[in-house]
Amino acid sequence: TGVLFWAVEKPAEALTIANTPYGLQAYTLTLNLRRAHALATRIDAGRVLINTLAHEPRAPFGGFKHSGIGREYGTFGFEALLEPKSVLV
């Protein structure tokens, strides 16, 4: 595991690099936010960060593919810890 950096000219190149068998988190650094948002929807990762490395505990965190299932943090993570019960009268 680690962080790898590539400089690419075309979004297709970035997708080829980003969409590996793992998909925990991806990062993109760019001046073109519109392109980055479009790219983020096509990256198979549980979290995509654009121009930041900041951790946001209110946002769900978890992987796709071989990086696991389920989510931590945010509403999704909280709901995973609940055990709903119905009482009918």
trRosetta pair geometry for C-beta under 8 A, 3 or more apart (Angstrom, degrees):
i j d omega theta_ij theta_ji phi_ij phi_ji
3 27 7.6 10 -145 21 109 138
6 13 7.8 -137 133 143 131 106
6 14 7.6 175 86 -108 117 65
6 17 5.4 -120 34 -132 154 167
8 11 7.9 119 117 -89 127 17
8 13 3.8 -174 -155 98 129 125
8 14 4.9 -167 60 -59 152 78
8 17 7.0 -150 -52 1 141 137
9 13 6.7 62 47 19 59 147
10 13 4.8 100 66 -2 82 101
10 14 7.5 -151 100 -3 48 85
11 14 5.4 -56 -153 36 43 113
11 15 6.3 43 152 -21 72 102
11 35 6.4 -140 -72 -177 121 104
11 38 7.3 -34 -129 100 158 107
11 39 5.2 -142 -144 -93 112 109
11 42 7.9 73 163 59 117 143
12 15 5.7 -52 -148 35 34 112
12 16 6.5 39 153 -22 64 103
13 16 5.8 -53 -153 32 32 113
13 17 6.6 25 153 -13 64 107
14 17 5.8 -60 -152 40 32 108
14 18 5.8 21 157 -14 70 116
14 28 6.9 44 -166 -112 143 115
14 39 6.0 -2 96 -154 138 137
14 43 8.0 -57 135 -82 98 111
15 18 5.8 -60 -132 44 29 104
15 19 5.6 9 176 -5 69 117
15 39 7.0 -140 -64 -151 89 90
15 42 5.8 -37 -109 123 124 119
15 43 6.8 -138 -117 -86 71 69
16 19 6.9 -57 -124 42 16 95
17 20 7.9 -24 164 -46 38 95
18 26 5.0 43 -150 -131 117 141
18 43 4.8 -49 135 -130 142 107
18 44 7.7 148 127 38 92 67
18 45 7.0 -79 172 -29 105 123
19 23 7.6 7 -133 -90 55 108
19 42 8.0 -63 -59 142 128 79
19 43 6.5 -147 -67 -141 84 56
19 44 5.1 73 -127 24 91 106
20 23 7.4 -180 65 -62 70 68
21 65 5.7 -160 176 153 51 137
21 66 5.0 30 142 5 93 129
22 63 7.0 -46 -174 -163 75 131
22 65 6.1 -155 -119 88 20 116
22 66 5.0 -66 -92 69 67 99
22 67 4.7 90 -164 -53 80 102
23 26 7.7 -32 -150 -35 67 106
23 43 7.8 161 -142 153 103 77
23 44 4.6 -73 -111 124 146 80
23 45 4.2 -147 -171 -100 81 53
23 46 6.2 120 130 -17 86 73
23 63 5.5 131 85 -170 65 81
23 64 3.4 -31 89 60 135 97
23 65 4.7 93 10 24 112 107
23 66 7.7 110 12 42 76 62
23 67 5.1 -143 57 18 51 130
24 45 6.4 -12 73 -154 23 94
24 46 5.9 -28 -157 28 35 112
24 47 7.5 -16 150 34 54 92
24 62 7.8 -96 -139 163 69 25
24 63 4.0 -40 -96 -96 65 107
24 64 7.8 -154 -67 25 30 62
24 67 3.9 -151 -59 -167 81 148
24 68 7.4 47 -96 29 92 102
25 45 5.8 112 -119 173 14 127
25 46 6.6 -48 -72 63 60 86
25 47 4.7 -14 -115 69 85 99
25 48 7.5 170 -162 -84 57 33
25 49 7.0 21 -179 -7 104 103
25 61 7.8 -10 -76 -149 114 92
25 63 7.8 -78 -29 -95 63 80
26 40 7.9 177 83 -124 119 71
26 43 4.9 -101 49 164 162 146
26 45 4.2 167 -10 8 104 164
26 47 7.5 177 28 94 62 54
26 48 4.8 -13 68 -114 97 78
26 49 7.3 -173 93 26 48 68
27 48 7.5 169 -85 -162 25 58
27 49 4.9 -17 -111 67 74 99
27 50 7.9 163 -160 -84 54 27
27 53 6.8 3 -118 -94 139 74
28 36 5.1 174 105 -138 135 103
28 39 6.3 105 -84 95 168 137
28 40 7.1 -124 16 -70 136 87
28 48 6.9 10 2 -179 104 101
28 49 7.4 174 26 89 61 53
28 50 5.4 -16 67 -114 95 68
28 51 7.5 -30 97 -36 66 58
29 50 8.0 150 -90 -166 32 50
29 51 5.7 100 -127 -97 60 58
30 33 7.1 164 94 -72 104 40
30 35 6.5 -110 154 78 156 108
30 36 4.8 -178 50 -65 135 117
30 50 7.2 -49 36 -160 99 93
30 51 6.8 -97 43 -61 58 98
32 35 4.0 25 122 23 119 117
32 36 6.3 150 96 -20 67 87
33 36 5.3 -55 -143 38 37 115
33 37 6.3 39 158 -21 69 101
33 50 6.8 93 -133 156 78 141
33 51 7.7 -50 -96 -7 91 134
34 37 6.1 -52 -150 33 29 108
34 38 6.6 27 152 -14 61 107
35 38 5.7 -57 -150 39 33 112
35 39 6.2 34 152 -20 67 108
36 39 5.5 -55 -145 38 31 113
36 40 6.2 40 153 -29 65 103
36 50 4.6 106 151 -133 137 126
36 51 7.4 -5 -153 -21 173 95
37 40 5.6 -47 -146 28 32 116
37 41 7.1 33 156 -20 60 98
37 50 7.2 -24 -68 -66 61 162
38 41 6.3 -54 -161 27 33 109
38 42 7.3 13 149 -4 61 111
39 42 5.9 -74 -159 44 38 104
39 43 6.4 40 150 -31 75 105
40 43 5.8 -49 -142 24 35 112
40 48 4.1 169 -141 102 98 153
40 50 6.5 -66 -63 -56 133 114
43 48 5.3 112 70 -91 135 132
44 64 5.1 -125 165 98 84 152
44 65 6.5 61 141 -23 123 120
45 48 5.6 115 72 -66 118 81
45 63 7.4 -51 -156 -138 62 64
45 64 6.0 -137 -119 19 21 116
45 67 7.9 21 -137 38 70 157
46 60 7.4 -106 174 122 100 94
46 61 6.5 85 129 -167 124 40
46 62 4.6 -145 -153 84 153 49
46 63 4.8 -106 -17 -100 131 23
46 64 5.5 177 -51 -25 76 79
46 67 6.9 -129 -9 100 118 130
46 71 7.3 175 -163 -104 125 87
47 59 7.0 102 -121 128 118 121
47 60 7.6 -165 -76 96 102 66
47 61 5.7 -15 -41 -120 140 69
47 62 7.9 112 -27 36 98 38
49 52 5.1 -109 180 74 109 80
49 53 6.5 102 132 -100 156 32
49 54 7.4 166 -144 47 133 62
56 59 4.3 48 98 9 113 114
56 73 7.9 125 108 161 62 148
57 73 5.1 -140 -168 -134 56 123
57 74 7.9 -177 150 -45 46 64
58 73 6.8 -149 -113 172 4 103
58 74 5.6 78 166 -91 43 75
59 73 6.3 20 77 123 40 127
59 74 5.4 -3 -172 -61 12 128
60 71 4.2 -17 -166 -170 111 135
60 72 7.3 135 -158 68 60 38
60 73 5.7 169 -118 83 30 86
60 74 4.1 -81 -57 47 64 140
60 75 7.4 -54 -63 50 103 64
60 76 4.3 24 -105 40 130 128
60 77 6.1 169 -123 -26 75 94
61 71 6.4 127 60 -160 35 76
61 72 5.0 -33 67 64 93 89
61 73 4.9 50 11 29 99 125
61 74 7.6 138 -7 4 68 108
61 77 7.4 12 39 -59 74 133
62 67 7.9 147 163 120 54 99
62 68 6.2 -108 -171 101 85 109
62 69 7.1 19 166 164 126 21
62 70 5.3 -140 -141 98 150 50
62 71 3.9 -116 -4 -101 135 53
62 72 6.0 136 -62 8 93 71
62 76 7.8 -104 6 114 131 133
62 77 7.9 167 -39 -79 116 95
63 66 7.7 -55 142 88 135 38
63 67 2.6 -125 -174 113 149 105
63 68 4.2 88 50 48 114 84
63 69 7.5 -65 74 -59 77 26
64 67 6.1 35 52 48 40 108
70 80 6.2 78 -158 -118 107 154
71 74 7.0 -46 150 59 126 108
71 76 3.9 15 81 117 144 125
71 77 5.1 -108 120 -65 82 74
71 80 6.8 174 63 -30 72 137
72 77 4.3 55 -168 -115 28 133
73 76 7.8 23 83 62 53 86
73 77 4.5 92 33 3 22 153
74 77 5.5 100 53 14 62 100
74 78 7.1 -119 109 -3 34 95
75 78 5.7 -60 -146 39 32 111
75 79 6.1 30 159 -20 68 108
76 79 6.0 -55 -145 35 27 109
76 80 6.8 34 153 -27 60 103
77 80 5.8 -50 -155 23 33 115
77 81 7.4 25 152 -14 60 104
78 81 6.1 -66 -166 33 37 108
78 82 7.1 40 144 -29 68 104
79 82 5.5 -48 -153 20 45 118
